[in-house]
Amino acid sequence: MAGSEYLIKELRRVREAFGLTQEAWGQRIKFSAQHVSSIERGTRAAHPRYLESVDRAFGTAFLDFYREFIVGEAAPVWLRPFIEYEARASLVRTFQTIVIPGLLQTEAYARAVLLGHGHRGESMEAALLTRLHRQDILQREPDPCQFVAVLDESVLRRRIGSPDLMRDQLKAIVTACDSPTVAVQVVPADVGAYPGLDGPFTLASVDGRPIGYLEGHLKGRVIENPDATSDLEGIWESTRGYALPVQQSLDLIVRAAEEWT
């Protein structure tokens, strides 16, 4: 049994052990009965915030279980080393030409992306939990990770899921940029050819050195060699040079969101 499936069953079991309906349980933890129901049916991921509320209200340890047994369980073997680096990073820089970066994805957008990758059922929930948990580094206390993303404009125009989903996702990016530690820039479509078109990549700064990650169809690749990461940093700077400044980028994202209505 996957850890995520066990977590869902235990949440339901504990609620029933306390003799509470989903509505009463939700009132205790300040979540709607609909939210509780969707988690217990496996159609919504049990976020750390939800688990923390349950632990606080009922003295359980679901968040510890989540961190120990679920995070990373669905990640491909070649990605897990980078996830560990990412969790310790003081700065993450990413360039994307296809989809919104995982650290900025809404749950609905992430679910639609994973669905397109063939995830279903338990596989979907485990992969979704892993992806959403990685976002915790942006709210990490007391030292949230700084995050800078450069997106090709095509990312804003590629429909993932419904138009409403896209609108909400783009609005979520703008909201994320209210944080002083998050910045998003967009390379406009009229730029033409530029260095980043060779493909997406990420750089995580860990203990004063950059660690790279290159995405691929068959598997990704973690880059630790100093010469190679230096080359990636050069590509990053060249690519970012083609992007609009942050405020102009946000204005473009807002316009794109309005076009999805």
CYANA upper distance limits for C-alpha pairs under 8 A (distance plus 0.5 A):
  1 MET  CA      5 GLU  CA      7.06
  1 MET  CA      6 TYR  CA      7.13
  2 ALA  CA      6 TYR  CA      6.85
  2 ALA  CA    122 GLU  CA      7.76
  2 ALA  CA    126 ALA  CA      8.30
  3 GLY  CA      7 LEU  CA      6.63
  3 GLY  CA     69 PHE  CA      6.55
  3 GLY  CA     70 ILE  CA      5.95
  3 GLY  CA     73 GLU  CA      8.34
  3 GLY  CA    126 ALA  CA      8.27
  4 SER  CA      8 ILE  CA      6.90
  4 SER  CA     66 TYR  CA      8.49
  4 SER  CA     70 ILE  CA      6.58
  4 SER  CA    122 GLU  CA      7.77
  4 SER  CA    125 GLU  CA      7.26
  4 SER  CA    126 ALA  CA      6.11
  4 SER  CA    129 LEU  CA      8.48
  5 GLU  CA      9 LYS  CA      6.87
  5 GLU  CA    122 GLU  CA      7.03
  6 TYR  CA     10 GLU  CA      6.62
  7 LEU  CA     11 LEU  CA      6.65
  7 LEU  CA     62 PHE  CA      8.08
  7 LEU  CA     66 TYR  CA      8.20
  8 ILE  CA     12 ARG  CA      6.87
  8 ILE  CA     39 ILE  CA      7.52
  8 ILE  CA     40 GLU  CA      6.17
  8 ILE  CA     42 GLY  CA      7.67
  8 ILE  CA     46 ALA  CA      8.45
  9 LYS  CA     13 ARG  CA      6.58
  9 LYS  CA     40 GLU  CA      7.81
 10 GLU  CA     14 VAL  CA      6.49
 11 LEU  CA     15 ARG  CA      6.74
 11 LEU  CA     40 GLU  CA      7.84
 12 ARG  CA     16 GLU  CA      6.74
 12 ARG  CA     40 GLU  CA      6.78
 13 ARG  CA     17 ALA  CA      6.55
 14 VAL  CA     18 PHE  CA      6.83
 15 ARG  CA     19 GLY  CA      7.02
 15 ARG  CA     20 LEU  CA      6.26
 15 ARG  CA     21 THR  CA      7.98
 15 ARG  CA     22 GLN  CA      8.22
 15 ARG  CA     25 TRP  CA      7.27
 16 GLU  CA     20 LEU  CA      6.33
 16 GLU  CA     21 THR  CA      7.92
 20 LEU  CA     24 ALA  CA      6.14
 20 LEU  CA     25 TRP  CA      6.21
 21 THR  CA     25 TRP  CA      6.53
 22 GLN  CA     26 GLY  CA      6.47
 22 GLN  CA     33 ALA  CA      5.81
 22 GLN  CA     36 VAL  CA      6.64
 22 GLN  CA     37 SER  CA      7.14
 23 GLU  CA     27 GLN  CA      6.76
 23 GLU  CA     32 SER  CA      7.40
 23 GLU  CA     33 ALA  CA      4.92
 23 GLU  CA     36 VAL  CA      8.37
 24 ALA  CA     28 ARG  CA      6.91
 24 ALA  CA     33 ALA  CA      8.25
 25 TRP  CA     29 ILE  CA      6.99
 25 TRP  CA     33 ALA  CA      8.12
 25 TRP  CA     36 VAL  CA      8.35
 26 GLY  CA     30 LYS  CA      6.05
 26 GLY  CA     31 PHE  CA      5.12
 26 GLY  CA     32 SER  CA      5.76
 26 GLY  CA     33 ALA  CA      5.81
 26 GLY  CA     35 HIS  CA      8.39
 26 GLY  CA     36 VAL  CA      6.83
 27 GLN  CA     31 PHE  CA      6.79
 27 GLN  CA     32 SER  CA      7.53
 27 GLN  CA     33 ALA  CA      8.35
 28 ARG  CA     57 ALA  CA      7.18
 29 ILE  CA     50 TYR  CA      8.37
 29 ILE  CA     53 SER  CA      5.89
 29 ILE  CA     54 VAL  CA      6.42
 29 ILE  CA     57 ALA  CA      6.77
 30 LYS  CA     53 SER  CA      8.32
 31 PHE  CA     35 HIS  CA      6.83
 31 PHE  CA     36 VAL  CA      7.47
 31 PHE  CA     50 TYR  CA      8.44
 32 SER  CA     36 VAL  CA      6.93
 33 ALA  CA     37 SER  CA      6.56
 34 GLN  CA     38 SER  CA      6.63
 35 HIS  CA     39 ILE  CA      6.88
 35 HIS  CA     44 ARG  CA      8.30
 36 VAL  CA     40 GLU  CA      6.81
 37 SER  CA     41 ARG  CA      6.60
 38 SER  CA     42 GLY  CA      6.64
 38 SER  CA     43 THR  CA      5.70
 38 SER  CA     44 ARG  CA      5.83
 39 ILE  CA     43 THR  CA      6.50
 39 ILE  CA     44 ARG  CA      5.31
 39 ILE  CA     45 ALA  CA      6.55
 39 ILE  CA     46 ALA  CA      6.53
 42 GLY  CA    121 GLY  CA      8.25
 42 GLY  CA    125 GLU  CA      7.53
 43 THR  CA    125 GLU  CA      8.33
 44 ARG  CA    125 GLU  CA      8.13
 45 ALA  CA    125 GLU  CA      6.65
 45 ALA  CA    128 LEU  CA      7.25
 45 ALA  CA    129 LEU  CA      6.49
 46 ALA  CA     50 TYR  CA      6.70
 46 ALA  CA     51 LEU  CA      7.23
 46 ALA  CA    129 LEU  CA      7.73
 47 HIS  CA     51 LEU  CA      6.92
 47 HIS  CA    129 LEU  CA      7.58
 47 HIS  CA    132 LEU  CA      8.05
 47 HIS  CA    133 HIS  CA      7.89
 48 PRO  CA     52 GLU  CA      6.40
 48 PRO  CA     63 LEU  CA      6.74
 48 PRO  CA     66 TYR  CA      8.28
 48 PRO  CA    133 HIS  CA      7.80
 49 ARG  CA     53 SER  CA      6.78
 50 TYR  CA     54 VAL  CA      6.90
 51 LEU  CA     55 ASP  CA      6.66
 51 LEU  CA     62 PHE  CA      6.31
 51 LEU  CA     63 LEU  CA      5.89
 52 GLU  CA     56 ARG  CA      6.61
 52 GLU  CA     62 PHE  CA      7.96
 52 GLU  CA     63 LEU  CA      6.42
 53 SER  CA     57 ALA  CA      6.64
 54 VAL  CA     58 PHE  CA      6.42
 54 VAL  CA     59 GLY  CA      8.12
 54 VAL  CA     60 THR  CA      7.48
 54 VAL  CA     62 PHE  CA      8.18
 55 ASP  CA     59 GLY  CA      5.42
 55 ASP  CA     60 THR  CA      4.94
 55 ASP  CA     61 ALA  CA      6.16
 55 ASP  CA     62 PHE  CA      6.91
 55 ASP  CA     63 LEU  CA      7.75
 56 ARG  CA     60 THR  CA      7.91
 61 ALA  CA     65 PHE  CA      7.04
 62 PHE  CA     66 TYR  CA      6.58
 63 LEU  CA     67 ARG  CA      6.73
 64 ASP  CA     68 GLU  CA      6.60
 65 PHE  CA     69 PHE  CA      6.30
 65 PHE  CA     70 ILE  CA      7.84
 66 TYR  CA     70 ILE  CA      5.50
 66 TYR  CA     71 VAL  CA      6.93
 67 ARG  CA     71 VAL  CA      6.07
 69 PHE  CA     73 GLU  CA      7.55
 70 ILE  CA     74 ALA  CA      8.43
 70 ILE  CA    126 ALA  CA      7.54
 70 ILE  CA    129 LEU  CA      7.99
 70 ILE  CA    130 THR  CA      7.61
 71 VAL  CA    129 LEU  CA      7.34
 71 VAL  CA    130 THR  CA      5.39
 71 VAL  CA    133 HIS  CA      7.38
 72 GLY  CA     80 ARG  CA      7.20
 72 GLY  CA     83 ILE  CA      8.27
 72 GLY  CA    127 ALA  CA      8.49
 72 GLY  CA    130 THR  CA      5.81
 73 GLU  CA    126 ALA  CA      7.38
 73 GLU  CA    127 ALA  CA      8.20
 73 GLU  CA    130 THR  CA      7.71
 74 ALA  CA    123 SER  CA      7.65
 74 ALA  CA    126 ALA  CA      6.00
 74 ALA  CA    127 ALA  CA      5.39
 74 ALA  CA    130 THR  CA      7.14
 75 ALA  CA     79 LEU  CA      6.77
 75 ALA  CA     80 ARG  CA      6.71
 75 ALA  CA    127 ALA  CA      7.23
 75 ALA  CA    130 THR  CA      7.59
 76 PRO  CA     80 ARG  CA      7.07
 77 VAL  CA     81 PRO  CA      8.42
 78 TRP  CA     82 PHE  CA      8.48
 78 TRP  CA    219 LYS  CA      7.43
 78 TRP  CA    220 GLY  CA      6.94
 78 TRP  CA    221 ARG  CA      7.26
 78 TRP  CA    222 VAL  CA      8.07
 79 LEU  CA     83 ILE  CA      6.86
 79 LEU  CA    220 GLY  CA      7.09
 79 LEU  CA    221 ARG  CA      7.98
 79 LEU  CA    222 VAL  CA      7.98
 80 ARG  CA     84 GLU  CA      6.87
 81 PRO  CA     85 TYR  CA      6.96
 81 PRO  CA    222 VAL  CA      8.03
 82 PHE  CA     86 GLU  CA      6.45
 82 PHE  CA    211 ILE  CA      8.44
 82 PHE  CA    213 TYR  CA      7.53
 82 PHE  CA    222 VAL  CA      6.82
 83 ILE  CA     87 ALA  CA      6.65
 83 ILE  CA    134 ARG  CA      8.21
 84 GLU  CA     88 ARG  CA      7.29
 85 TYR  CA     89 ALA  CA      6.68
 85 TYR  CA    204 ALA  CA      7.57
 85 TYR  CA    206 VAL  CA      7.08
 85 TYR  CA    211 ILE  CA      8.05
 86 GLU  CA     92 VAL  CA      7.86
 86 GLU  CA    204 ALA  CA      6.49
 86 GLU  CA    206 VAL  CA      8.26
 87 ALA  CA    134 ARG  CA      7.70
 87 ALA  CA    137 ILE  CA      6.80
 88 ARG  CA    206 VAL  CA      6.76
 89 ALA  CA    145 CYS  CA      6.89
 89 ALA  CA    204 ALA  CA      6.24
 89 ALA  CA    205 SER  CA      5.74
 89 ALA  CA    206 VAL  CA      5.17
 89 ALA  CA    207 ASP  CA      8.06
 90 SER  CA    143 ASP  CA      8.40
 90 SER  CA    144 PRO  CA      7.98
 90 SER  CA    145 CYS  CA      5.31
 90 SER  CA    146 GLN  CA      6.64
 90 SER  CA    204 ALA  CA      8.09
 90 SER  CA    205 SER  CA      6.31
 90 SER  CA    206 VAL  CA      6.82
 90 SER  CA    207 ASP  CA      8.49
 91 LEU  CA    145 CYS  CA      5.95
 91 LEU  CA    146 GLN  CA      5.08
 91 LEU  CA    147 PHE  CA      6.31
 91 LEU  CA    148 VAL  CA      8.40
 91 LEU  CA    204 ALA  CA      6.32
 91 LEU  CA    205 SER  CA      5.64
 91 LEU  CA    206 VAL  CA      8.18
 92 VAL  CA    145 CYS  CA      7.66
 92 VAL  CA    146 GLN  CA      6.77
 92 VAL  CA    147 PHE  CA      5.42
 92 VAL  CA    148 VAL  CA      6.88
 92 VAL  CA    202 THR  CA      7.62
 92 VAL  CA    203 LEU  CA      6.22
 92 VAL  CA    204 ALA  CA      4.94
 92 VAL  CA    205 SER  CA      6.83
 93 ARG  CA    147 PHE  CA      6.46
 93 ARG  CA    148 VAL  CA      5.34
 93 ARG  CA    149 ALA  CA      6.26
 93 ARG  CA    202 THR  CA      6.16
 93 ARG  CA    203 LEU  CA      5.60
 93 ARG  CA    204 ALA  CA      6.90
 94 THR  CA    101 PRO  CA      7.92
 94 THR  CA    148 VAL  CA      7.02
 94 THR  CA    149 ALA  CA      5.38
 94 THR  CA    150 VAL  CA      6.84
 94 THR  CA    200 PRO  CA      8.00
 94 THR  CA    201 PHE  CA      6.36
 94 THR  CA    202 THR  CA      4.69
 94 THR  CA    203 LEU  CA      6.75
 95 PHE  CA    149 ALA  CA      6.32
 95 PHE  CA    150 VAL  CA      5.30
 95 PHE  CA    151 LEU  CA      6.34
 95 PHE  CA    196 GLY  CA      8.03
 95 PHE  CA    200 PRO  CA      5.74
 95 PHE  CA    201 PHE  CA      6.04
 95 PHE  CA    202 THR  CA      6.87
 95 PHE  CA    236 TRP  CA      8.12
 96 GLN  CA    100 ILE  CA      7.45
 96 GLN  CA    101 PRO  CA      7.14
 96 GLN  CA    149 ALA  CA      8.20
 96 GLN  CA    150 VAL  CA      7.01
 96 GLN  CA    151 LEU  CA      5.53
 96 GLN  CA    152 ASP  CA      6.90
 96 GLN  CA    155 VAL  CA      8.05
 96 GLN  CA    199 GLY  CA      8.01
 96 GLN  CA    200 PRO  CA      5.25
 96 GLN  CA    201 PHE  CA      7.50
 97 THR  CA    151 LEU  CA      6.57
 97 THR  CA    152 ASP  CA      5.48
 97 THR  CA    153 GLU  CA      8.34
 97 THR  CA    154 SER  CA      7.32
 97 THR  CA    155 VAL  CA      6.49
 97 THR  CA    197 LEU  CA      7.77
 97 THR  CA    199 GLY  CA      7.38
 97 THR  CA    200 PRO  CA      6.57
 98 ILE  CA    152 ASP  CA      8.27
 98 ILE  CA    154 SER  CA      7.62
 98 ILE  CA    155 VAL  CA      5.83
 98 ILE  CA    158 ARG  CA      8.24
 98 ILE  CA    200 PRO  CA      8.45
 99 VAL  CA    155 VAL  CA      5.81
 99 VAL  CA    158 ARG  CA      8.24
100 ILE  CA    104 LEU  CA      7.22
100 ILE  CA    105 GLN  CA      6.72
100 ILE  CA    151 LEU  CA      8.18
100 ILE  CA    155 VAL  CA      6.93
100 ILE  CA    156 LEU  CA      8.42
101 PRO  CA    105 GLN  CA      6.89
101 PRO  CA    149 ALA  CA      8.05
102 GLY  CA    110 ALA  CA      7.88
102 GLY  CA    131 ARG  CA      7.16
102 GLY  CA    132 LEU  CA      8.29
102 GLY  CA    135 GLN  CA      8.21
103 LEU  CA    131 ARG  CA      8.24
103 LEU  CA    132 LEU  CA      7.95
103 LEU  CA    134 ARG  CA      7.15
103 LEU  CA    135 GLN  CA      5.36
104 LEU  CA    135 GLN  CA      7.77
104 LEU  CA    172 ALA  CA      8.22
104 LEU  CA    173 ILE  CA      6.95
104 LEU  CA    176 ALA  CA      8.10
105 GLN  CA    109 TYR  CA      6.46
105 GLN  CA    110 ALA  CA      6.20
105 GLN  CA    132 LEU  CA      8.40
105 GLN  CA    169 GLN  CA      7.37
106 THR  CA    110 ALA  CA      6.54
106 THR  CA    169 GLN  CA      6.47
106 THR  CA    172 ALA  CA      7.74
107 GLU  CA    111 ARG  CA      6.52
107 GLU  CA    128 LEU  CA      8.19
107 GLU  CA    132 LEU  CA      7.68
108 ALA  CA    112 ALA  CA      6.76
108 ALA  CA    165 LEU  CA      7.31
109 TYR  CA    113 VAL  CA      6.75
109 TYR  CA    160 ILE  CA      7.30
109 TYR  CA    161 GLY  CA      7.51
109 TYR  CA    165 LEU  CA      7.14
109 TYR  CA    166 MET  CA      7.98
109 TYR  CA    169 GLN  CA      7.27
110 ALA  CA    114 LEU  CA      6.63
110 ALA  CA    128 LEU  CA      7.37
110 ALA  CA    131 ARG  CA      8.24
111 ARG  CA    115 LEU  CA      6.50
111 ARG  CA    124 MET  CA      8.00
111 ARG  CA    128 LEU  CA      7.03
112 ALA  CA    116 GLY  CA      6.79
112 ALA  CA    160 ILE  CA      6.90
112 ALA  CA    161 GLY  CA      6.24
113 VAL  CA    117 HIS  CA      6.99
113 VAL  CA    160 ILE  CA      7.39
114 LEU  CA    118 GLY  CA      7.03
114 LEU  CA    119 HIS  CA      6.10
114 LEU  CA    124 MET  CA      7.32
114 LEU  CA    127 ALA  CA      8.10
114 LEU  CA    128 LEU  CA      8.04
115 LEU  CA    119 HIS  CA      5.56
115 LEU  CA    120 ARG  CA      7.17
115 LEU  CA    124 MET  CA      7.81
119 HIS  CA    123 SER  CA      6.03
119 HIS  CA    124 MET  CA      5.20
119 HIS  CA    127 ALA  CA      8.35
120 ARG  CA    124 MET  CA      5.23
120 ARG  CA    125 GLU  CA      8.36
121 GLY  CA    125 GLU  CA      7.01
122 GLU  CA    126 ALA  CA      6.63
123 SER  CA    127 ALA  CA      6.58
124 MET  CA    128 LEU  CA      6.43
125 GLU  CA    129 LEU  CA      6.55
126 ALA  CA    130 THR  CA      6.76
127 ALA  CA    131 ARG  CA      6.71
128 LEU  CA    132 LEU  CA      6.60
129 LEU  CA    133 HIS  CA      6.42
130 THR  CA    134 ARG  CA      6.98
131 ARG  CA    135 GLN  CA      7.78
132 LEU  CA    136 ASP  CA      8.11
135 GLN  CA    139 GLN  CA      8.26
136 ASP  CA    140 ARG  CA      6.58
137 ILE  CA    144 PRO  CA      6.44
137 ILE  CA    145 CYS  CA      6.10
138 LEU  CA    144 PRO  CA      5.59
138 LEU  CA    145 CYS  CA      5.66
138 LEU  CA    146 GLN  CA      7.51
138 LEU  CA    147 PHE  CA      7.92
138 LEU  CA    181 THR  CA      8.31
139 GLN  CA    144 PRO  CA      5.72
139 GLN  CA    145 CYS  CA      8.01
140 ARG  CA    144 PRO  CA      4.82
140 ARG  CA    145 CYS  CA      7.40
144 PRO  CA    181 THR  CA      7.91
145 CYS  CA    181 THR  CA      7.57
146 GLN  CA    181 THR  CA      5.15
146 GLN  CA    182 VAL  CA      6.52
147 PHE  CA    181 THR  CA      6.65
147 PHE  CA    182 VAL  CA      5.37
147 PHE  CA    183 ALA  CA      6.88
148 VAL  CA    182 VAL  CA      6.43
148 VAL  CA    183 ALA  CA      5.33
148 VAL  CA    184 VAL  CA      6.30
148 VAL  CA    185 GLN  CA      8.44
149 ALA  CA    183 ALA  CA      6.90
149 ALA  CA    184 VAL  CA      5.27
149 ALA  CA    185 GLN  CA      6.77
150 VAL  CA    184 VAL  CA      6.35
150 VAL  CA    185 GLN  CA      5.28
150 VAL  CA    186 VAL  CA      6.10
150 VAL  CA    187 VAL  CA      7.62
150 VAL  CA    240 ARG  CA      7.06
150 VAL  CA    243 ALA  CA      7.63
151 LEU  CA    155 VAL  CA      7.06
151 LEU  CA    184 VAL  CA      7.96
151 LEU  CA    185 GLN  CA      6.75
151 LEU  CA    186 VAL  CA      5.28
151 LEU  CA    187 VAL  CA      6.63
152 ASP  CA    156 LEU  CA      8.35
152 ASP  CA    186 VAL  CA      6.19
152 ASP  CA    187 VAL  CA      5.36
152 ASP  CA    188 PRO  CA      7.15
152 ASP  CA    189 ALA  CA      7.79
153 GLU  CA    157 ARG  CA      7.39
153 GLU  CA    186 VAL  CA      6.39
153 GLU  CA    187 VAL  CA      6.25
153 GLU  CA    188 PRO  CA      5.75
153 GLU  CA    189 ALA  CA      6.13
154 SER  CA    158 ARG  CA      6.56
154 SER  CA    189 ALA  CA      7.54
156 LEU  CA    170 LEU  CA      7.92
156 LEU  CA    253 ILE  CA      7.63
156 LEU  CA    256 ALA  CA      7.07
157 ARG  CA    256 ALA  CA      7.80
159 ARG  CA    163 PRO  CA      7.48
159 ARG  CA    166 MET  CA      7.20
160 ILE  CA    165 LEU  CA      8.09
160 ILE  CA    166 MET  CA      7.14
161 GLY  CA    165 LEU  CA      6.65
161 GLY  CA    166 MET  CA      7.61
162 SER  CA    166 MET  CA      6.92
163 PRO  CA    167 ARG  CA      6.69
163 PRO  CA    260 TRP  CA      5.64
163 PRO  CA    261 THR  CA      7.00
164 ASP  CA    168 ASP  CA      6.66
164 ASP  CA    260 TRP  CA      7.21
164 ASP  CA    261 THR  CA      7.01
165 LEU  CA    169 GLN  CA      6.59
166 MET  CA    170 LEU  CA      6.68
166 MET  CA    257 ALA  CA      7.58
166 MET  CA    260 TRP  CA      7.07
167 ARG  CA    171 LYS  CA      6.70
167 ARG  CA    256 ALA  CA      8.42
167 ARG  CA    257 ALA  CA      5.08
167 ARG  CA    258 GLU  CA      7.40
167 ARG  CA    260 TRP  CA      5.94
167 ARG  CA    261 THR  CA      7.18
168 ASP  CA    172 ALA  CA      6.58
168 ASP  CA    257 ALA  CA      8.05
169 GLN  CA    173 ILE  CA      6.99
170 LEU  CA    174 VAL  CA      7.11
170 LEU  CA    253 ILE  CA      6.86
170 LEU  CA    254 VAL  CA      7.65
170 LEU  CA    256 ALA  CA      8.17
170 LEU  CA    257 ALA  CA      6.10
171 LYS  CA    175 THR  CA      6.78
171 LYS  CA    253 ILE  CA      8.33
171 LYS  CA    254 VAL  CA      7.38
171 LYS  CA    257 ALA  CA      7.08
172 ALA  CA    176 ALA  CA      6.57
173 ILE  CA    177 CYS  CA      6.88
173 ILE  CA    184 VAL  CA      8.42
174 VAL  CA    178 ASP  CA      7.50
174 VAL  CA    250 LEU  CA      6.81
174 VAL  CA    253 ILE  CA      7.89
174 VAL  CA    254 VAL  CA      7.92
175 THR  CA    179 SER  CA      8.42
176 ALA  CA    182 VAL  CA      7.08
177 CYS  CA    181 THR  CA      8.29
177 CYS  CA    182 VAL  CA      5.62
177 CYS  CA    183 ALA  CA      6.07
177 CYS  CA    184 VAL  CA      7.53
178 ASP  CA    182 VAL  CA      7.99
183 ALA  CA    246 VAL  CA      7.23
184 VAL  CA    246 VAL  CA      6.66
184 VAL  CA    249 SER  CA      7.60
184 VAL  CA    250 LEU  CA      7.95
185 GLN  CA    240 ARG  CA      8.33
185 GLN  CA    243 ALA  CA      6.38
185 GLN  CA    244 LEU  CA      6.47
185 GLN  CA    245 PRO  CA      6.80
185 GLN  CA    246 VAL  CA      5.72
185 GLN  CA    249 SER  CA      5.66
185 GLN  CA    250 LEU  CA      7.94
186 VAL  CA    243 ALA  CA      5.63
186 VAL  CA    244 LEU  CA      6.17
186 VAL  CA    245 PRO  CA      8.49
186 VAL  CA    246 VAL  CA      8.47
186 VAL  CA    249 SER  CA      5.75
186 VAL  CA    252 LEU  CA      8.48
187 VAL  CA    191 VAL  CA      7.60
187 VAL  CA    240 ARG  CA      8.31
187 VAL  CA    242 TYR  CA      6.38
187 VAL  CA    243 ALA  CA      4.55
187 VAL  CA    244 LEU  CA      6.58
188 PRO  CA    243 ALA  CA      7.34
188 PRO  CA    244 LEU  CA      7.70
191 VAL  CA    242 TYR  CA      7.79
193 ALA  CA    197 LEU  CA      7.54
194 TYR  CA    239 THR  CA      7.27
194 TYR  CA    242 TYR  CA      7.96
195 PRO  CA    235 ILE  CA      7.11
195 PRO  CA    238 SER  CA      7.29
195 PRO  CA    239 THR  CA      6.28
196 GLY  CA    200 PRO  CA      7.64
196 GLY  CA    235 ILE  CA      7.46
196 GLY  CA    236 TRP  CA      8.12
196 GLY  CA    239 THR  CA      5.88
199 GLY  CA    215 GLU  CA      8.28
200 PRO  CA    214 LEU  CA      7.26
200 PRO  CA    215 GLU  CA      6.94
201 PHE  CA    212 GLY  CA      7.72
201 PHE  CA    213 TYR  CA      6.21
201 PHE  CA    214 LEU  CA      5.28
201 PHE  CA    215 GLU  CA      6.80
202 THR  CA    212 GLY  CA      6.12
202 THR  CA    213 TYR  CA      5.64
202 THR  CA    214 LEU  CA      7.24
203 LEU  CA    210 PRO  CA      6.57
203 LEU  CA    211 ILE  CA      6.02
203 LEU  CA    212 GLY  CA      4.97
203 LEU  CA    213 TYR  CA      6.96
203 LEU  CA    232 LEU  CA      8.37
203 LEU  CA    233 GLU  CA      8.24
204 ALA  CA    210 PRO  CA      5.99
204 ALA  CA    211 ILE  CA      5.63
204 ALA  CA    212 GLY  CA      6.87
205 SER  CA    209 ARG  CA      5.92
205 SER  CA    210 PRO  CA      4.91
205 SER  CA    211 ILE  CA      6.76
206 VAL  CA    210 PRO  CA      6.69
206 VAL  CA    211 ILE  CA      7.56
210 PRO  CA    224 GLU  CA      8.07
210 PRO  CA    226 PRO  CA      8.46
210 PRO  CA    229 THR  CA      6.88
211 ILE  CA    222 VAL  CA      7.78
211 ILE  CA    223 ILE  CA      6.38
211 ILE  CA    224 GLU  CA      5.82
211 ILE  CA    229 THR  CA      7.07
212 GLY  CA    222 VAL  CA      6.25
212 GLY  CA    223 ILE  CA      5.05
212 GLY  CA    224 GLU  CA      6.96
212 GLY  CA    229 THR  CA      6.53
212 GLY  CA    232 LEU  CA      7.90
213 TYR  CA    220 GLY  CA      7.43
213 TYR  CA    221 ARG  CA      6.11
213 TYR  CA    222 VAL  CA      5.05
213 TYR  CA    223 ILE  CA      6.21
214 LEU  CA    220 GLY  CA      6.02
214 LEU  CA    221 ARG  CA      5.68
214 LEU  CA    222 VAL  CA      7.07
214 LEU  CA    223 ILE  CA      8.01
215 GLU  CA    219 LYS  CA      7.40
215 GLU  CA    220 GLY  CA      4.91
215 GLU  CA    221 ARG  CA      7.10
216 GLY  CA    220 GLY  CA      5.47
216 GLY  CA    221 ARG  CA      8.21
223 ILE  CA    228 ALA  CA      7.41
223 ILE  CA    229 THR  CA      7.01
224 GLU  CA    228 ALA  CA      7.85
224 GLU  CA    229 THR  CA      7.06
225 ASN  CA    229 THR  CA      6.68
226 PRO  CA    230 SER  CA      6.46
227 ASP  CA    231 ASP  CA      6.85
228 ALA  CA    232 LEU  CA      6.84
229 THR  CA    233 GLU  CA      6.68
230 SER  CA    234 GLY  CA      6.86
231 ASP  CA    235 ILE  CA      6.87
232 LEU  CA    236 TRP  CA      6.58
233 GLU  CA    237 GLU  CA      6.74
234 GLY  CA    238 SER  CA      6.71
235 ILE  CA    239 THR  CA      6.45
236 TRP  CA    240 ARG  CA      6.50
237 GLU  CA    241 GLY  CA      6.67
238 SER  CA    242 TYR  CA      7.67
239 THR  CA    243 ALA  CA      7.62
243 ALA  CA    249 SER  CA      8.44
244 LEU  CA    248 GLN  CA      6.46
244 LEU  CA    249 SER  CA      6.00
245 PRO  CA    249 SER  CA      6.49
246 VAL  CA    250 LEU  CA      6.68
247 GLN  CA    251 ASP  CA      6.72
248 GLN  CA    252 LEU  CA      6.78
249 SER  CA    253 ILE  CA      6.75
250 LEU  CA    254 VAL  CA      6.64
251 ASP  CA    255 ARG  CA      6.82
252 LEU  CA    256 ALA  CA      6.65
253 ILE  CA    257 ALA  CA      6.63
254 VAL  CA    258 GLU  CA      6.84
255 ARG  CA    259 GLU  CA      6.88
256 ALA  CA    260 TRP  CA      7.18
257 ALA  CA    261 THR  CA      7.66
